[in-house]
Amino acid sequence: MSTPELRLATEADLPAINAIHAHYVRDTCSTYALEPLTSEARTAWFTSRAPIHPVTVVEGEGEILAWGSLGTFRVLSGYNTTVENSIYVHPDHVRRGLGSIILQDQMERVRELGLHSIIAVIDSEQVASIRLHLKFGFHEAGRFTEIARKFDAWHDTVFMQWVVETS
């Protein structure tokens, strides 16, 4: 595999982003979305983002291998310096360090944007995602039991947090 390249996403990347996300919607509890987004909804999601909520992709060998985004954590303005992150790796390319590339970039972007904190909301059974976030200095900030329902079962979530070090 050639060296993967991380870059800001463009509208041309949206079909690949949507295809990767659709896998996780249909087959996993990595997201609690119950239906994949339509292409129109994905375009609206992408074009309505604030500059502090970038979408990035990792590209290699001419295809999108993974993507991530920073988004609104809560809508009240007091939360404006905190973002929620998302990371999705194409199922054919997991365990190749692509999630680490995206998470490390997200942390650097948060610093550069003058933000203060990243929150990761992770299904409690997504051990690889929890380990990834721990590896980069996130800590468990809380758990919610039976907060989501998918695949006819209740799911618990782990809220993990990373705070920018201030001097």
C-alpha positions as CSV (number, residue, x, y, z in Angstrom):
1,M,0.0,0.0,0.0
2,S,1.3,3.5,-0.9
3,T,1.7,6.0,1.9
4,P,-1.7,7.3,2.9
5,E,-2.3,11.0,2.6
6,L,-4.5,12.9,5.0
7,R,-6.4,16.0,3.6
8,L,-9.5,18.0,4.0
9,A,-12.5,16.4,2.3
10,T,-14.2,17.8,-0.7
11,E,-17.7,17.3,-2.1
12,A,-16.1,14.7,-4.5
13,D,-15.3,12.5,-1.5
14,L,-18.9,12.4,-0.3
15,P,-19.9,9.1,-2.1
16,A,-17.0,7.3,-0.5
17,I,-17.6,8.9,2.9
18,N,-21.2,7.8,2.7
19,A,-20.4,4.3,1.6
20,I,-18.0,3.8,4.5
21,H,-20.5,5.3,7.0
22,A,-23.3,3.1,5.6
23,H,-21.4,0.0,6.5
24,Y,-21.1,1.1,10.1
25,V,-24.8,2.1,10.2
26,R,-26.0,-1.3,8.8
27,D,-23.5,-3.7,10.5
28,T,-22.2,-2.2,13.7
29,C,-23.0,-0.1,16.8
30,S,-20.2,2.3,16.0
31,T,-23.0,4.7,15.2
32,Y,-26.5,4.7,16.5
33,A,-27.8,5.9,13.2
34,L,-30.4,3.4,12.1
35,E,-30.5,4.3,8.4
36,P,-27.6,5.4,6.1
37,L,-27.8,9.0,4.9
38,T,-29.0,9.7,1.4
39,S,-26.6,11.5,-0.9
40,E,-28.6,14.7,-0.5
41,A,-28.5,14.5,3.2
42,R,-24.8,13.8,3.2
43,T,-24.2,16.9,1.0
44,A,-26.3,19.0,3.3
45,W,-24.3,17.7,6.3
46,F,-21.0,18.6,4.5
47,T,-21.9,22.0,3.1
48,S,-23.5,23.3,6.4
49,R,-20.4,22.7,8.5
50,A,-18.7,25.5,10.4
51,P,-14.9,26.1,9.8
52,I,-14.3,24.6,13.3
53,H,-16.0,21.4,12.2
54,P,-13.7,20.0,9.4
55,V,-14.1,16.7,7.6
56,T,-10.9,15.0,6.7
57,V,-10.1,11.9,4.6
58,V,-7.2,9.5,4.4
59,E,-6.6,8.6,0.7
60,G,-4.4,5.9,-0.6
61,E,-4.1,4.1,-3.9
62,G,-6.8,6.4,-5.4
63,E,-9.5,5.6,-2.8
64,I,-10.7,7.0,0.4
65,L,-9.5,4.6,3.1
66,A,-10.9,6.5,6.2
67,W,-12.6,9.7,7.2
68,G,-13.1,11.7,10.3
69,S,-14.9,14.8,11.4
70,L,-15.2,17.3,14.2
71,G,-18.7,18.4,15.0
72,T,-20.9,20.2,17.4
73,F,-20.9,18.6,20.9
74,R,-23.9,20.5,22.2
75,V,-25.8,23.4,20.7
76,L,-25.7,25.8,23.6
77,S,-23.0,28.5,22.9
78,G,-21.1,27.8,26.2
79,Y,-20.0,24.6,24.6
80,N,-18.5,26.2,21.5
81,T,-14.9,25.4,22.4
82,T,-15.7,21.7,22.7
83,V,-16.2,19.4,19.7
84,E,-17.3,15.8,19.2
85,N,-15.1,13.6,17.0
86,S,-16.0,10.8,14.6
87,I,-13.6,8.4,12.9
88,Y,-14.6,5.7,10.4
89,V,-12.2,3.4,8.6
90,H,-13.1,1.5,5.5
91,P,-13.8,-2.1,6.7
92,D,-11.1,-3.5,4.3
93,H,-8.5,-1.2,5.8
94,V,-8.9,-1.5,9.6
95,R,-5.9,-2.1,11.9
96,R,-3.5,-0.2,9.6
97,G,-3.1,2.9,11.8
98,L,-5.5,5.0,9.8
99,G,-7.6,5.9,12.8
100,S,-4.5,7.1,14.5
101,I,-3.7,9.3,11.6
102,I,-7.1,10.9,11.8
103,L,-7.2,11.3,15.6
104,Q,-3.8,12.8,15.8
105,D,-4.8,15.3,13.1
106,Q,-8.0,16.1,14.9
107,M,-6.1,16.9,18.1
108,E,-3.7,19.2,16.2
109,R,-6.6,21.0,14.5
110,V,-8.3,21.5,17.8
111,R,-5.2,23.2,19.1
112,E,-4.8,25.3,15.9
113,L,-8.5,26.4,16.0
114,G,-8.2,27.5,19.6
115,L,-10.6,25.0,20.9
116,H,-10.4,23.4,24.3
117,S,-11.7,19.9,24.3
118,I,-12.7,16.8,22.2
119,I,-15.5,14.4,23.3
120,A,-15.7,10.9,21.9
121,V,-19.0,9.1,22.3
122,I,-18.2,5.4,21.9
123,D,-20.4,2.3,22.2
124,S,-19.0,0.4,25.2
125,E,-18.4,-2.7,23.2
126,Q,-16.2,-0.8,20.6
127,V,-13.0,-1.8,22.4
128,A,-10.7,-0.9,19.5
129,S,-12.0,2.7,19.5
130,I,-11.7,3.0,23.2
131,R,-8.1,1.8,23.1
132,L,-7.3,4.2,20.2
133,H,-8.6,7.2,22.2
134,L,-6.7,6.0,25.4
135,K,-3.5,5.8,23.3
136,F,-3.8,9.5,22.5
137,G,-4.4,10.7,26.0
138,F,-8.2,10.6,26.2
139,H,-9.7,9.6,29.5
140,E,-13.1,8.1,30.4
141,A,-15.3,11.0,31.5
142,G,-18.5,9.0,32.0
143,R,-20.7,6.2,31.0
144,F,-24.4,6.0,30.2
145,T,-26.2,2.7,30.5
146,E,-28.9,1.7,28.0
147,I,-28.8,5.1,26.3
148,A,-29.3,3.8,22.8
149,R,-31.3,1.1,21.1
150,K,-30.1,-0.7,18.0
151,F,-30.4,-4.2,16.6
152,D,-33.1,-4.9,19.2
153,A,-30.8,-4.4,22.1
154,W,-29.9,-1.6,24.5
155,H,-26.4,-0.1,24.3
156,D,-24.1,1.6,26.8
157,T,-21.9,4.5,25.8
158,V,-18.5,5.6,27.0
159,F,-17.8,9.4,26.9
160,M,-14.1,10.0,26.5
161,Q,-12.5,13.4,26.7
162,W,-9.2,15.1,25.7
163,V,-8.4,18.6,26.9
164,V,-5.8,20.8,25.2
165,E,-3.0,21.4,27.7
166,T,-2.7,25.1,28.6
167,S,0.4,26.6,29.9
